[in-house]
Amino acid sequence: MLWSLHEAWGARMRIWISYLLWPGLMLAACTGNYYAMQTDVPMLWLNVNYFSLAFVILALERVIPHERAWLANDGQIVPDLGHTLLSKASVQALIIAPAAMGAASVSDLSPATWWPDQWPLVFQILLALSIAEIGFYAVHRLGHEWPLLWRFHAVHHSVTRLWLVNTGRFHFIDTLVKVVAGVAIAILIGAPKDMIVWVSAITGFIGFLTHANVEMRGGWLNYVFNTPDLHRWHHSMIPAEGNRNYGENLMFMDQLLGTFFLPARRRPPVDIGIRDPMPPTLLQQILWPFRTRQLTPPQDA
């Protein structure tokens, strides 16, 4: 009897932890980002904060994995890290570094002066995220529907498991198109440089969390933010499931345009990937979109 009660209590605790992990980790990362931006060397501390979140998630993946099958080595660690470094370096060079260091950046080019800088910081960040989401959503959806962009985006969807290390497995062309489209709108309407840094940082945090092989449940947050519950469906090989949940950070565009997908059954498919073969090495994957035959994006039935 006591053992049964102990097991029941343990199971209930695991469920509560799974609901608390996403908001807890997100709040911790955003708090670290805030203090990093107050220092004299923000780029250093922004990266410390970024990699601290990564190490915490790596540990949690071993302790409370969502799918134990995804703990197996897929032989893609080197390409995953290579794509991440290329993508992250491209974004930092183009957007984050100039803004974080206070240097002249593309966000200074906008003549707009309407930005509500008197608003509390949280509301300014939500506004910047909402504006950027329009571009993020458009490019992501085009990446699934337009063959020219799909050939680059397919590099990301070729993963056969989700875990922290392949969060940044994007062809650098795919990354640059997405970031420019998302941030350009915010820049053109006059979002200050700090907001560009916040959008880029939160996009990175949410990317880590959505790809983490950690048992996390979003609850009502699924209807507001991009969460693991939603993004695992997005990696399904079934087009009616995978061509959904395009939101990068927020889900209002999916809600408005009918691409939000959260079925009643609990677990998304374990087997993920694409139908076309993907070469195994980093260099081959970088060149693959330029050399491969015409690809047809996965179509709904």
C-alpha positions in Angstrom: 0.0 0.0 0.0 2.7 2.5 1.0 4.7 1.6 -2.1 1.7 2.2 -4.3 1.2 5.6 -2.7 4.9 6.4 -3.2 4.7 5.5 -6.9 1.5 7.5 -7.4 3.1 10.5 -5.6 6.2 10.2 -7.7 4.2 10.1 -10.9 2.2 13.1 -9.9 5.5 15.0 -9.1 6.9 14.2 -12.5 3.8 15.6 -14.2 4.0 18.8 -12.2 7.7 19.1 -13.0 7.0 18.7 -16.7 4.5 21.6 -16.5 6.9 23.8 -14.6 10.1 23.2 -16.7 9.2 25.3 -19.8 8.1 28.5 -18.0 10.9 28.1 -15.4 13.7 27.7 -17.9 12.3 30.4 -20.1 12.1 32.8 -17.1 15.6 32.0 -16.0 17.0 32.5 -19.5 15.2 35.9 -19.9 16.4 37.0 -16.5 19.9 36.2 -17.4 19.5 38.0 -20.7 18.3 41.1 -18.9 21.3 41.3 -16.6 23.7 40.5 -19.4 22.5 43.5 -21.4 23.2 45.8 -18.4 27.0 44.9 -18.4 29.9 46.6 -20.1 30.5 43.4 -22.1 27.0 42.3 -23.1 28.1 39.9 -25.9 30.2 37.9 -23.5 27.4 37.5 -20.9 24.7 37.0 -23.6 26.7 34.0 -24.8 27.4 32.8 -21.2 23.6 32.9 -20.6 22.9 31.1 -23.9 25.3 28.3 -23.2 24.2 28.0 -19.6 20.7 27.2 -20.8 22.2 24.7 -23.2 24.1 22.8 -20.6 21.1 22.6 -18.3 18.9 21.2 -21.1 21.6 18.6 -22.0 21.6 17.4 -18.4 17.8 17.2 -18.3 17.7 15.2 -21.5 19.6 12.4 -19.7 17.5 12.6 -16.5 13.9 13.0 -17.9 13.9 12.4 -21.6 10.7 12.7 -23.6 11.7 9.9 -26.0 14.4 7.4 -24.9 14.8 6.3 -28.5 16.1 9.8 -29.3 19.0 9.3 -26.9 20.7 7.0 -29.4 23.5 8.5 -31.5 22.4 9.3 -35.0 25.9 10.0 -36.2 25.0 13.7 -36.9 26.6 15.5 -34.0 29.4 17.1 -36.1 27.1 18.3 -38.9 24.6 19.5 -36.3 27.2 21.6 -34.5 28.7 22.8 -37.8 25.3 24.1 -39.0 24.7 25.7 -35.6 28.0 27.5 -35.6 27.5 28.8 -39.2 23.9 29.9 -38.4 24.7 31.5 -35.0 27.8 33.3 -36.4 25.7 34.6 -39.3 23.0 36.0 -37.0 25.4 37.5 -34.5 27.4 39.1 -37.2 24.4 40.5 -39.0 22.1 41.4 -36.1 23.0 40.8 -32.5 26.7 41.9 -32.2 26.2 45.4 -33.6 23.1 46.1 -31.5 24.5 44.6 -28.3 27.7 46.6 -28.5 25.8 49.8 -29.2 27.4 50.3 -32.6 25.7 51.7 -35.6 23.4 48.9 -36.9 20.7 48.3 -39.4 18.1 49.3 -36.8 19.3 52.9 -37.0 18.2 53.1 -40.6 14.5 53.4 -39.8 13.1 56.9 -39.7 10.2 55.8 -37.6 10.0 57.3 -34.1 6.7 55.9 -32.8 8.1 53.1 -30.7 6.4 53.1 -27.3 9.6 53.2 -25.3 7.6 54.4 -22.3 6.0 51.0 -22.0 7.2 48.5 -19.4 10.0 46.3 -20.9 7.9 43.1 -21.0 5.3 44.8 -23.2 7.9 46.2 -25.5 9.4 42.8 -25.9 6.0 41.2 -26.6 5.3 43.8 -29.2 8.7 43.3 -30.9 8.1 39.5 -30.9 4.7 39.9 -32.4 5.9 42.1 -35.2 8.8 39.8 -36.0 6.5 36.8 -35.9 4.8 38.0 -39.0 8.0 37.7 -41.0 9.1 34.5 -39.2 5.8 32.8 -39.9 5.7 33.8 -43.6 9.2 32.6 -44.4 8.7 29.3 -42.4 5.5 28.5 -44.2 7.0 29.4 -47.6 9.9 27.1 -46.6 7.3 24.2 -46.6 5.3 25.3 -49.6 7.8 26.8 -52.1 10.3 24.2 -53.5 13.1 26.7 -53.8 13.1 27.4 -50.0 12.2 23.8 -49.1 15.5 22.5 -50.4 17.3 24.7 -47.8 14.7 24.1 -45.0 14.8 20.3 -45.6 18.3 20.2 -44.1 16.7 21.0 -40.7 13.8 18.6 -41.2 16.1 15.7 -42.1 16.8 15.1 -38.4 15.7 11.7 -37.2 15.5 12.7 -33.5 15.0 15.9 -31.6 17.5 17.0 -29.0 19.3 20.2 -28.0 22.3 19.7 -30.3 20.3 19.8 -33.6 18.4 22.9 -32.5 20.6 25.0 -34.8 20.8 22.5 -37.6 19.7 25.0 -40.3 21.3 25.6 -43.6 22.8 29.1 -43.2 20.8 30.4 -46.2 17.6 29.2 -44.5 18.7 31.0 -41.3 19.6 34.3 -43.0 16.3 34.4 -44.9 14.3 33.8 -41.8 16.1 36.2 -39.6 16.1 39.0 -42.2 12.4 38.5 -42.9 11.5 38.5 -39.2 13.7 41.3 -37.9 13.4 43.5 -41.0 9.8 44.3 -40.2 10.7 45.3 -36.6 13.6 47.4 -37.9 11.5 49.2 -40.5 8.9 50.3 -38.0 11.6 51.7 -35.7 12.1 49.0 -33.0 15.2 50.0 -31.0 18.4 48.0 -31.0 17.7 46.4 -27.6 14.4 45.0 -28.9 16.3 43.4 -31.8 18.6 41.7 -29.3 15.7 40.6 -27.2 13.9 39.0 -30.3 17.1 37.2 -31.4 17.8 36.0 -27.9 14.3 34.7 -27.1 14.2 33.0 -30.5 17.3 31.1 -29.5 15.9 30.2 -26.1 12.6 28.9 -27.5 14.5 27.0 -30.2 16.5 25.2 -27.5 13.3 24.4 -25.6 11.2 23.2 -28.6 13.9 20.8 -29.7 14.9 19.6 -26.3 14.4 15.9 -25.7 13.0 16.7 -22.2 9.6 15.7 -20.9 7.9 19.2 -20.8 4.2 20.0 -21.1 2.9 23.4 -22.2 -0.6 23.3 -21.0 -2.3 26.6 -21.8 1.0 28.1 -22.9 0.7 25.9 -26.0 -1.9 28.4 -27.3 0.4 31.4 -26.9 4.0 30.3 -27.4 5.8 27.7 -29.6 6.4 24.8 -27.2 7.8 21.3 -27.4 4.2 19.9 -27.5 3.6 21.8 -30.7 7.0 21.6 -32.4 7.3 17.9 -32.2 4.2 17.6 -34.3 5.8 20.0 -36.8 8.6 17.5 -37.3 6.2 14.7 -38.2 6.7 13.0 -41.6 3.0 13.1 -42.2 2.3 16.3 -44.1 -1.1 16.9 -42.4 0.8 17.1 -39.1 4.2 18.5 -40.2 2.8 21.3 -42.3 1.4 22.9 -39.1 2.7 25.0 -36.2 4.9 27.4 -38.2 5.2 29.9 -35.4 8.8 30.7 -34.4 8.0 32.1 -30.9 4.3 33.0 -30.8 1.4 31.1 -32.2 -1.1 33.8 -33.0 -0.4 33.6 -36.8 -1.1 29.8 -36.7 -4.3 30.5 -34.8 -5.4 33.2 -37.3 -4.5 31.3 -40.5 -5.7 27.8 -39.4 -2.3 26.1 -39.2 -2.4 25.5 -35.4 -2.2 21.8 -34.6 -2.6 20.2 -31.2 -4.5 16.9 -31.4 -6.0 15.2 -28.4 -3.6 12.3 -28.4 -0.6 12.9 -26.2 2.5 11.8 -28.1 3.7 13.0 -31.5 5.4 10.4 -33.8 8.8 9.1 -32.7 9.9 8.5 -36.3 10.6 11.9 -37.9 12.6 13.1 -40.9 12.1 13.6 -44.6 11.4 11.2 -47.5 14.5 12.3 -49.5 17.9 11.0 -48.6 20.2 13.6 -46.9 24.0 13.2 -47.3 25.9 12.5 -44.0 28.6 15.2 -43.8 28.4 18.9 -43.1 30.0 20.0 -46.4 27.7 17.7 -48.4 24.6 19.1 -46.6 25.7 22.7 -47.2 26.1 22.0 -51.0 23.1 19.6 -51.2 20.4 22.3 -51.8 22.4 23.7 -54.7 23.1 20.3 -56.3 20.1 18.1 -55.6 17.2 17.6 -58.0 14.1 19.6 -57.8 12.4 18.8 -54.5 8.6 18.8 -53.9 7.7 19.9 -50.4 5.5 17.5 -48.5 1.9 18.1 -49.4 -1.2 17.6 -47.4 -3.5 14.8 -48.8 
